[in-house]
Amino acid sequence: MSFSCYINGLGFHVPERIFTNRDMEQLVETSDEWITSRTGIKERRFVSPGQACSDLAYEASLKAISDAGRRPEEITHILVGTFTPDSYCPSTACLLQDKLGLKGVPAFDLYAACSGFLYSLETARALISLHPDAVVLVVGAEVVSSRVNFEDRTTCVLFGDGAGAAVVSGSNKGPKLEDVALSADGSLGSLLTISGGGSANPVKLGDVVGPDFFVQMQGTEVFRHAVRSMVSISRDVLSRNGLTEEDVDLLIPHQANIRIIDSVTKKLHLPREKVYINVDKYGNTSAASIPIALAEARAMGRIGAGSTVLLSSFGGGFTWASALVRF
């Protein structure tokens, strides 16, 4: 049975608190020049005390639902891609469901790190194929600042907090979600980890929280795999839809850092003007990165009727994904 999926609405929300590279200089031995030249990041957003992942998800969701011209009670499923949930249990999706007043609506988190939003989009497509009347709220939301070691200058400068959301359904309104491709390689998982507190590294009452509770990354290796994987899966999703790089009007890559973005862009033979970049303002917001950029690019007029948009991500696991959206 053939079916089609459409992104009926988009929305994003970032915390009000701006944390610049100058602010970072007060915490760790680094400089604005060092951060900017290596990452492209000038500032990022951090939550305020007491602000959680579900709070950011809620604000982004309200905007996406309104943009779709729908009411919250029309939502039939809630998916949240995140690796920084409010808690292990309950899930952030269930907490978001409660904030939206949607008791009874199935809700669950997907854990695919920076690829979480695209993994969630593919899950939404699967739900709609089984339930043609489904209206799925897909969210990427992160409070990465809660899992950053601010004594590790190689990682703490990279990340920010935020959320992006999309309302996806079979209703022919908004851009068409043509295709999504997913991939993973768990054998490389040790290159990017937050292992502390998991069942393989359990914590007991009274134990000291160590560096393993925060992002640990072998940056050079992650860079190499990220570029190769994002380029490969982007070409795959284009090829199976009869397209080439020349057909892409805008590439929206995961906003990890400018060097990864530039390398992916070069290997895909795309000019810089065909690439949307906001890593300078928000840093790496993990699963929130692509939905924030997609919503912002549309709002800024970078996407118009007839645009072919390519999304591409890479994250811990390793996971990587690409999606094709036609406006």
C-alpha atoms as one frame of an Amber mdcrd trajectory, in Angstrom:
protein
   0.000   0.000   0.000   1.475   3.354  -1.018   1.208   6.326   1.296   2.555
   9.854   1.551   3.754  11.887   4.541   3.755  15.635   4.874   5.266  18.024
   7.373   2.198  20.079   8.252   3.961  22.434  10.640   7.339  23.363  12.105
   8.472  25.173  15.236  11.537  25.642  17.396  12.480  27.073  20.745  15.828
  27.957  22.289  16.473  29.204  25.827  16.832  32.933  26.388  20.219  32.607
  28.081  23.036  33.330  25.610  26.473  31.969  26.514  29.204  33.454  24.338
  32.751  32.342  23.701  33.861  35.188  25.961  31.745  33.678  28.712  33.374
  30.313  28.016  36.798  31.897  28.521  35.838  32.483  32.155  35.210  28.762
  32.724  37.973  26.968  30.890  41.334  27.696  29.258  40.243  28.656  25.762
  39.660  31.720  23.609  37.062  33.119  21.270  39.551  32.833  18.395  40.333
  29.188  19.187  36.660  28.188  19.400  35.585  30.137  16.329  38.410  28.949
  14.074  37.925  25.279  14.973  34.152  25.052  15.348  32.509  28.107  13.798
  30.614  28.636  17.047  30.322  32.157  18.483  27.617  31.525  21.071  25.148
  28.940  22.263  21.977  28.869  24.385  21.845  27.313  27.837  18.771  26.596
  29.927  18.140  28.495  33.127  18.103  26.654  36.472  14.988  24.497  36.695
  14.408  24.437  32.926  14.303  20.892  31.524  14.227  19.134  28.169  10.440
  18.735  28.253  10.034  22.497  28.789  11.918  23.257  25.575  10.027  20.485
  23.779   6.716  21.917  24.934   7.414  25.403  23.557   8.621  24.056  20.214
   5.617  21.729  20.005   3.096  24.504  20.557   4.665  26.478  17.702   4.663
  23.485  15.360   1.049  22.601  16.165  -0.026  26.207  15.602   1.959  26.387
  12.367   0.160  23.250  11.183  -3.199  24.912  11.814  -4.134  22.154  14.231
  -5.216  21.855  17.836  -3.199  19.869  20.378  -6.040  17.369  20.765  -5.602
  16.361  17.108  -2.179  14.841  17.893  -2.350  11.034  17.944   1.292  10.120
  18.715   4.236  11.865  20.372   7.870  11.007  19.568  10.819  12.755  21.195
  14.374  12.258  19.995  16.760  13.062  22.850  19.788  11.780  24.744  19.297
  14.304  27.577  15.822  13.422  28.891  14.339  14.977  32.001  14.779  11.596
  33.658  15.376   7.935  32.882  11.737   7.338  33.788   9.236   8.765  32.958
  10.218   9.528  29.384  10.410  13.096  28.148   7.663  12.260  25.640   5.319
  11.279  28.472   6.139  14.488  30.349   5.481  16.453  27.159   2.200  14.611
  26.689   1.132  15.744  30.153   2.147  19.360  29.510   0.075  19.316  26.313
  -2.912  17.803  28.155  -3.065  14.783  25.835  -3.738  11.984  28.280  -3.993
   8.624  26.536  -1.935   9.567  23.477   0.977   7.109  23.010   4.294   8.796
  23.724   7.870   7.565  23.757  11.489   8.706  23.420  13.934   7.627  20.724
  17.581   7.493  21.652  19.808   8.011  18.615  21.876  10.991  19.830  22.272
  13.673  17.148  20.337  11.571  14.616  17.334  11.374  16.948  15.074  13.695
  14.974  15.564  11.905  11.649  15.153   8.515  13.333  11.912   9.863  14.801
  10.745  11.107  11.388  11.166   7.620   9.946   9.253   6.178  12.908   6.469
   8.681  12.214   6.353   7.516   8.588   5.982   3.924   9.806   3.136   4.873
  12.137   1.325   6.723   9.367   1.699   3.746   7.032  -0.158   1.640   9.618
  -2.568   4.351  10.762  -3.317   6.657   7.794  -5.221   9.123   9.984  -2.360
   9.529  12.461  -1.087  13.006  13.289   2.377  12.569  14.750   4.227  15.165
  16.794   7.960  14.651  16.180  10.365  16.519  18.469  14.121  16.788  18.792
  14.969  18.318  22.155  18.156  18.508  24.193  19.662  20.060  27.287  23.205
  19.060  26.381  24.593  21.511  28.944  23.471  18.993  31.581  25.891  16.414
  30.148  28.889  18.625  29.405  32.084  18.542  31.461  33.026  22.206  31.777
  36.578  21.210  32.653  37.065  19.565  29.249  37.756  22.372  26.807  37.672
  20.049  23.795  33.973  19.267  24.272  32.353  21.895  26.490  32.634  24.623
  23.838  30.672  22.615  21.274  27.194  22.167  22.678  24.005  24.102  23.288
  20.396  23.532  24.338  17.221  23.787  22.277  14.246  22.032  20.692  12.617
  21.733  17.296   9.322  20.085  16.378   7.310  18.968  13.375   3.727  17.816
  12.910   3.685  14.952  10.414   0.632  13.338   8.834  -0.785  11.960   5.605
  -2.718  15.193   5.071  -1.502  16.973   1.946  -0.436  20.218   3.625   3.104
  21.491   3.700   6.282  19.917   2.314   6.297  16.256   1.400   8.585  13.956
   3.348   9.768  11.954   0.365  12.186   9.556   2.005  14.351   8.852   5.055
  17.446   6.653   5.244  18.912   5.398   8.528  22.121   3.614   9.449  24.245
   2.747  12.492  27.471   1.060  13.572  27.662   0.074  17.223  31.233  -1.193
  16.881  32.364   2.455  16.887  30.303   3.477  19.902  33.294   3.875  22.204
  34.476   6.918  20.240  31.636   9.088  21.604  30.166   8.187  24.958  28.292
   9.086  28.113  28.699   5.824  29.975  28.444   6.700  33.647  25.310   5.517
  35.426  24.275   3.001  32.787  23.782  -0.664  33.637  27.271  -1.450  32.337
  28.728   1.251  34.602  26.284   1.399  37.518  26.440   3.996  40.227  25.789
   3.291  43.904  24.428   5.680  46.494  27.269   7.871  47.681  29.489   7.355
  44.627  31.217  10.409  43.180  30.089  11.503  39.730  33.080  11.210  37.411
  33.974  12.368  33.890  32.237   9.314  32.392  28.869  10.901  33.268  29.542
  13.572  30.657  30.286  13.693  26.934  33.607  12.052  26.125  34.745  12.139
  22.518  37.707  11.176  20.369  37.264  14.171  18.117  39.540  13.296  15.212
  38.001   9.862  14.725  34.460  11.180  15.132  35.159  13.851  12.513  36.391
  11.294   9.991  33.437   8.947  10.419  30.911  11.792  10.507  31.965  13.240
   7.166  32.166   9.890   5.413  28.831   8.669   6.777  26.867  11.871   6.137
  28.107  12.076   2.555  27.420   8.408   1.842  23.889   8.313   3.221  23.008
  11.630   1.571  24.018  10.213  -1.794  22.071   7.046  -1.072  18.795   8.839
  -0.364  19.237  11.038  -3.445  20.076   8.092  -5.701  17.122   5.969  -4.702
  14.853   8.918  -5.526  16.422   9.479  -8.936  18.260  12.651  -7.906  21.835
  13.913  -7.755  23.561  16.614  -5.725  22.728  19.119  -8.481  19.020  18.706
  -7.693  19.464  19.881  -4.091  18.293  23.444  -3.455  19.323  23.471   0.191
  21.360  21.143   2.373  20.571  21.273   6.083  23.285  19.282   7.826  23.543
  18.471  11.495  25.162  21.530  13.043  28.054  19.749  14.747  30.824  22.157
  13.829  31.801  24.191  10.796  34.635  21.880   9.760  32.340  18.890   9.439
  29.761  20.995   7.595  32.354  22.374   5.184  33.843  18.933   4.514  30.435
  17.401   3.804  29.537  20.337   1.564  32.760  20.008  -0.424  32.420  16.257
  -0.935  28.815  16.700  -2.103  30.031  19.373  -4.547  27.584  21.951  -3.219
  28.262  25.699  -3.107  28.165  27.330   0.341  25.047  29.307  -0.627  23.140
  26.020  -0.880  23.932  25.083   2.725  22.084  26.336   5.797  24.362  27.093
   8.742  23.379  28.332  12.191  26.014  26.559  14.300  27.512  29.992  15.032
  24.384  30.964  17.022  23.351  27.745  18.722  26.312  25.347  18.740  25.650
  21.619  18.509  22.147  21.010  19.868  22.238  17.303  18.986  18.779  15.940
  18.071  17.365  19.484  18.070  19.886  20.678  15.498  18.112  19.755  12.256
  14.532  20.700  13.231  15.749  24.071  14.553  17.636  24.717  11.316  14.761
  23.515   9.124  12.212  25.745  10.858  14.577  28.716  10.895  15.587  28.310
   7.243  11.953  28.331   6.179  11.194  31.376   8.355  14.148  33.235   6.804
  12.957  32.523   3.271  15.793  30.147   2.414  13.199  27.548   1.411  10.355
  28.228  -0.991   7.753  26.428  -3.059   9.400  23.767  -5.192  12.559  23.561
  -3.072  14.256  20.198  -2.688  15.815  20.049   0.785  18.322  17.434   1.906
  18.759  16.736   5.623  21.774  14.838   6.943  22.905  13.929  10.456  25.471
  11.960  12.431  25.563  11.110  16.125  26.775   8.864  18.884  26.153   5.175
  18.565  27.299   5.704  15.869  24.062   6.619  14.107  23.582   8.559  10.902
  20.632   9.465   8.709  19.411  11.506   5.783  16.016  12.714   4.624  14.592
  14.248   1.478  11.915  16.946   1.799  10.153  18.628  -1.116   8.433  21.943
  -0.527
